[in-house]
Amino acid sequence: MDDRENSLETITQDHDVSLGFQGTTKEVVDRYTHCILCGANLHFTHSTDFGRNLTQETSKCPECGIRVSQVVHRLQ
């Protein structure tokens, strides 16, 4: 294995590139609802476009002030 493959393996182990869907249910929920930098509870806002059947979810840390994620969900 060359250095590039080793560094990619390290990155995937250190930073969960599988979107954090591994572990117990409590671990997954904690990763989704807490800031990765400071551990504070994230604040979520949702904006729904019923014409396009989409909801945009944005999470922001009130302590750090960073926007942690922005996800678009399709409504059924």
C-alpha positions as CSV (number, residue, x, y, z in Angstrom):
1,M,0.0,0.0,0.0
2,D,1.5,3.4,-1.0
3,D,1.5,6.6,1.2
4,R,-1.6,8.0,-0.6
5,E,-3.7,4.9,0.3
6,N,-2.4,5.0,3.9
7,S,-3.4,8.6,4.3
8,L,-6.8,7.9,2.9
9,E,-7.3,5.0,5.2
10,T,-6.3,7.2,8.2
11,I,-8.7,9.9,7.1
12,T,-11.6,7.5,6.7
13,Q,-10.9,6.2,10.2
14,D,-10.4,9.6,11.9
15,H,-13.3,11.3,10.1
16,D,-16.4,9.2,9.6
17,V,-16.9,9.7,5.8
18,S,-19.9,7.3,5.9
19,L,-22.0,10.2,7.2
20,G,-21.9,8.9,10.7
21,F,-24.4,6.1,10.3
22,Q,-22.3,3.6,12.3
23,G,-22.5,2.7,15.9
24,T,-25.4,2.5,18.4
25,T,-28.6,4.5,17.9
26,K,-27.5,6.8,20.7
27,E,-24.1,7.5,19.1
28,V,-25.7,8.3,15.7
29,V,-28.2,10.7,17.3
30,D,-25.5,12.3,19.4
31,R,-23.3,12.9,16.3
32,Y,-26.3,14.3,14.3
33,T,-27.5,16.7,17.1
34,H,-24.2,17.9,18.6
35,C,-21.5,20.2,17.2
36,I,-18.3,18.4,16.1
37,L,-16.1,21.2,17.3
38,C,-17.5,22.1,20.8
39,G,-20.1,19.5,21.5
40,A,-23.0,22.0,22.0
41,N,-26.6,21.1,21.0
42,L,-27.2,22.2,17.4
43,H,-30.1,24.4,16.4
44,F,-32.1,23.2,13.4
45,T,-34.2,25.2,11.0
46,H,-36.5,23.8,8.3
47,S,-37.8,25.6,5.3
48,T,-40.4,23.7,3.2
49,D,-41.2,24.3,-0.5
50,F,-44.5,22.4,-1.0
51,G,-44.5,23.3,-4.7
52,R,-41.4,21.2,-5.2
53,N,-42.1,18.8,-2.3
54,L,-38.7,19.6,-0.7
55,T,-37.7,20.6,2.9
56,Q,-34.3,22.2,3.5
57,E,-32.8,21.4,6.9
58,T,-30.0,23.6,8.2
59,S,-28.1,23.0,11.5
60,K,-26.1,25.7,13.2
61,C,-24.1,25.7,16.4
62,P,-25.1,28.5,18.7
63,E,-21.8,28.4,20.6
64,C,-19.4,28.4,17.6
65,G,-21.6,30.1,15.2
66,I,-20.7,27.7,12.4
67,R,-23.2,26.1,10.0
68,V,-22.7,22.4,10.5
69,S,-24.9,21.0,7.7
70,Q,-27.5,21.7,5.1
71,V,-29.6,18.9,3.8
72,V,-32.5,18.8,1.4
73,H,-35.2,16.2,2.1
74,R,-37.7,15.1,-0.5
75,L,-41.3,15.0,0.7
76,Q,-43.4,12.0,-0.3
